[in-house]
């Protein structure tokens, strides 16, 4: 059985950034396992620009952004296996994988970094009534068909869900000559970035209908049309508000789910809100030496934040491998408690003894709040109180904590993060 210091599951933006970071932090023996035929993950089909503004200080397309990290990985001679499916990881960090060349094989790892990304929610999760005609796609599948395979899914399009991929596909389909009739969103707010609403819908005159959903699908062999209806505060369709749209294509952009079957199988504790692993300040899960980063941990809106987070996971995994038995035993854990508008925080616990000089805590809110404050309480004392003109579920928020702050509170048990009305 071959042994590696660090095995990284997934060769997308998170896996690549983690590998580069681990190598730069002194680990030679690294292996990336990627199930696709090339590195780069989902970025290969994201041919629009808007990537890399934070990381490279310039605007790149998805393939260009991935290309920069692939080049770094190759220059650092990081080993990777493509077309390789990871079947299982044991608690002892033995990875079982398979590919055509080697069949089924096992690898022993000192540390594992989970970077499998996320997948789209399917129509089955939505319970839309009607037949199952051709012409219903998830937005990501349509993106792959148009941008990589060179196929056009249809000519008259309705999009359900205003996640970023749905918004971007509204523009993409329009540019390819299709007519996008409407984007419908169940929630009273959009799930995507503000800039995507402006650049992909407003600039092309595509209407966005909030608090609307698809209640019926017409057509047996091929989609012929859909019925939209307005929904009430509980998400139930309001009778009498139905509108008919003729279309041959329905794209679903109804959220992303972290890809965590392997994590669950090996006994990683999961956060029910993010559907990703619970991690500490080092992005380490409850299993020692198993780290998680990127969209497998929680769904990000910008790939730059994925790379930044993955670099931290790579650095911490490298430190874990180097320290081995001499790893400093943790001090005491401080629990982060998200309440009143804050849905979750990543990380969920902080051990000041093991953290860097500065720690970024990321979170999402549960609704749209205007002229509010993002506050953090150390015990009963308010330490951070930051004014925000608007916070929304589509955009990730962050707080920065300094190690020096914790030294002033040696007996701190909990940090409460919440939204306070101005």
N, C-alpha and C positions, 0 to 999 in steps of 0.2 A: 504494500500500500504506500503510495507516494505521500509525502508530508510537505505542507507549506506553512509559512508563518501566518499569512493572511489569505483567506479565500473570500472573494467578493462575488455575491450572487447578483448578476445583472450588469450588463455593459452599457447602460444608458448614461445620461449626464451625471447621475449620482454615483454609479459604480466607477466611472472613469475618474471623476474628481477625487473620490476616496482613494483610489489606487495611486494616483499621482501624488497625493498628499502623504500617503503611507510611505511611498518610495523616498520622497524628499525628507521624510523624518527617519530615514536610516534603515528601513526594512527592505531586504533584497529579494526575499522569496515570496512573491505575490502571484496569485492566479485569479483571473476574472473568468467567470462562467457565464456565457450569454446564449440564450436559446435561439436567437435570430441568426440570420446569415451574415450580419455585419454588426459592428459596434455602432453606438450612437442612439440606440433606443428609438423612442417616439419622435425625436428631433428630426430624423431623416425624412419624415413626411410633412414636417412643419416648414413649408418653403416660404412663409411670410417673414417679414422682418420684425424687429422689436426685441431681439435677444441680445444679451451681452452688454447692455448699457452700464450695468454695475460692474461686471467682471472685467470686461475689456475696454470700457469707456468708449465703445463705438457700437453702432447698430448693425447687427448681423442677422442672417436668416438662420433657421434651425440647423440645416446641414452644415453651414459655415461654423456655427458655434460648436457643434459636435466635433467637426473636423479639427478644431484647435485642440480639443482635449485628446482626441485620438492620436494626433501628431505628438503631443506631449508624452502620452503613454508609450508610443512606439520608440521615441527618442530615449526614454528611460528603460527600454527593453523589458517592459512589463508583459508577462506571459498571459495569453488569453486563449480560451477555447470557444469557438463559435458552434452554432447548431447543436448546442449541448443543453439538455434539459436536466435540471436538478430535481430529483424525485423526493429526496428526504434528507434531513439533517438530524443527527442524534444529539442528545444533550452533551455527549462527550465531544461534539464538534467533528463527527465523522460525516462527510458529505457523500451521499450516493447520487450519482449522475449517470446519464447515458447519452451516447451519440453514435453515429453510423460507423465511425472508424474503430472505436474502442469498445463498443457495446456498453454493458453496464459496468461501472467501475466505482471505486471508493477512494476518497482523499481524506487524509487527516489534516485538520487545521488547528493552529494554536488560537487563532481568532477568526471570527466570521463577521463580515459586514453584509447586512441585508439591504439590497438596493434594487428590488424587483419592480419598483414603480407602481402604477395603478391601472385599473381597467374601467371601462364604461359600464354604467348601470344599463340593464337591458330592458326591452319592452315588457318582458315577463314581470319585472319588478314594479311596473306601472299599472297593471290591470286595465289596459285600454280594451274596451269591447270591440267586437267585429271579427271578420275573417282574418286570415294571415296571407294577404296578397303580396306579390312581389312589389318592391318599391319602398319598403320600410327599412331604413338603415340607421345604425348609430352614427353620430356625426364623425367620429374618428374613422370608422370604416369607409364612409364616403370620402373623407380626406385622403385616405390611402388610395382608394380607387382613382381619384382625380389626379393626385400629385405623383404617385409612384407607378400605378398600373396603366394610367392613361385612359381610363374609362369614365364616361359621364353617367352618373346614376339616374338622371332624369332631367326634364325640361321645365316642369312647373312644380315648385318646391314650397312646402310648409315646414317650418322648424319648430319643434316643441322643446322648450327649455332654453334659457339664455346663458348657459355656461360659455366659457371663452371659446371652446371648440365650435359650438353652434354659431356664435357670432362671427367667428372667422370664416366658417363655411358659408354663411349667408353672403359674405363678400366674394368668396372664392367662386361659388356657383354663379353669382351675378357676372363676374368677370369672364366666366366660361360660356356665357350666353343664356343661362337659365333665368327664369323669372321667379324670384323669391317673393311669395305673396305676403307672408306674415311670419313673425317670430312670436310664439305664444309662451308665456311664463306663468306657472301656477302661483308663484309667490307674488306679493305686492311689490317686490323689488327684483332687480336683475342679479343673477348669480355671477356675472362676469365683470371684468375690469371696466372702469368708466371709459378709458381710452378706446376700448374695443367697441363699446356701444356707439361712440361718436364716429370712429373711423370705418366701422363695418356696416352699421345700420343707417345712422343719420346721413352720412355722406352719400348713400345710395338710395335714400328715400324709402327704406324698408321699414314698415311699421312694427313696433314692439307693443304687444298687448299684455300688460301685467294682469295678474289675477284671472288668467284664462287657461283652459286646458282642453285637450282633445277628448270628446265624449263618444265619438263614433267614427268608424272607418268604413268607407264605401269601396266596393270592388271585391271581386272574388279571385280572379287570376292575377290582375294587376291593379294597383291602387288607382281609384278613380276620383276620390275626394274625401274630405274629412269634415266633421262638424266640430266647431269650437263653441265653448260656452264659458260664460263668466262664472267664477266661483266665489262663495262667501268666505267669511273669516276662518271657517273650519276646513276650507278646501273642497266643499261640496258644490257641485254644479247648481246654478240658479235656473229653475225652469223659466222658459220664455226668453232667455238671452242667447239662444243658439244662433250661430251663423254658419252657412255652408261655404266651403271653399273647394273648387275643383283643383285637383293636383295629381301628378303621377308619382310623386316622391314625398315621403315624410322622413325628416331627419330628427333623431332623438338626441338631445344634448342635456341629459337630466342628471348630471353628476358623475363623479368618479369615485371608485372604491379602491383603497389600497390592496395590493395583491399579496395577501398574507396567509395563504393556505399552508405554506412551508413553515412559516413562523409559528402558527397555531400548532402544527403537527409536532414541533420540537418543544412545545410547552412554554412559549413566550407569553407573558401576561399582556392582554390587549386592553386598549382604551375603547370603551363602547361608543364614545362620541366620534373619535377620529377613524375608528376601525383599524388603527395602526398599533404598534407595540407601545407599551408604557416605557419611557426611558428616563434616565437620570441626566445630570449635567454633562456627562461624557458621551451622551447618546447611546449608553449601554443599556441593554434590556435586563430583565431579572435573571437571565442566565449569564453568568460571568464570561466575559470575552466574546459575547455576541452583541454587535452594535447594529443600529438601523439608521438610515438617512434617506432624504428625498421623499418622493411621493408614496413610498411604502410605509413611511412613518406618519405623514399627514399630507393632504393634497395642497401643493403650493400653487401660487398664481404666476410666479416668475421663476424661470429656470436658473437665473443668477443666484437666487436664494437657495435653490437645490444644491448648486455647486459649492456655495459657501458652507452650508450645513454638512455636506459630504466631506469637505476638506477637514472639518473639525472631527468627524467620525474617523477618518483615515489617520489623523494625527493621534487621536486617543487610542485607537486600536494598535498603532505602532508603539505607543508608550506602554500599553498593556503587555505586548509581546516582549518588549525589552526588559520590563521590570520582572516578569515571571513571578517567581516565589517572593521577590522582594517588594512587591507592590505595596505602597503605603495603605495600611488598613484605614477604612473610612472613619471620619469623625462622626458627626451626627447628621442625619438627613433632615432637611427642611422641606415640608410639603407645600406645593403651590396649589392654592384653592381658587378655581375660577367660579365666580358667582355674578349675579346681576348683569346679564348681557354678554359676559365672556363665556364661550362654550367650552374651551379647553385651553391648556397651555402645553407647549413642548419646550423644554422638558417638564416632567411632572414633579420631580424632586431635585433638590440641589444639596450636594455635600460640599461646603465651602473649602474643606481640606483638599479636595481633588480638583476644584474648578480652576480655570485660567483666571488671569487678572480681570477679564471682563467676560460676561456671559450674556448672549442674546436670547431672550425668551420670546417665542412667537406664539400668536394666538389668533383666533377668529371670533367675531361677535355674532350674536344670534339674530340681529335685526339692524335696521338703519337708525342710527342715532345722530342727531344734529346738535352742534354747539354743546358738546359734552366734554367730560374729562375722562382720561384713562388713568386710573389710580391703582397704586400698589400699597398695601398695608403690611408692615412688619409687625406681626401681633396686632396690637390696637393702634399703632402709630402710623400715620400716613407719611410715606417716604417719597413716593412719586405721585405727581398730580399734574398730568399733561393735558393742555387744552387741545381739542381737535374740532375743526369745523364740521366734519362728517366722518363717521365710520360705518362701513357696510360689510355684509357677509362675503361679498366677492373679493375684497381686498384684505390681505393678511396684515395684521398689526404686530408691532414688536416693542419690547421694553429691554433696556440694557441695565444689568446689575453689575456693580463692581465688587471685587473680592473684599476690598477695604471696607465697604459698607457692612459686610457681615461680621467683621471683627468687632464692630461697635455693639453687635447684638449676639453675644456668645450663647445665650440660652434660647434663641429664636426657634420656634417649632413650625409655624405656618406663615406663608405669605399669601395674602388674599389679593387677587387681581379682579377689578370690576370696573364697570362703566358708571360714572356718576353724572347726573343731569346738571347742566350749568345753572 
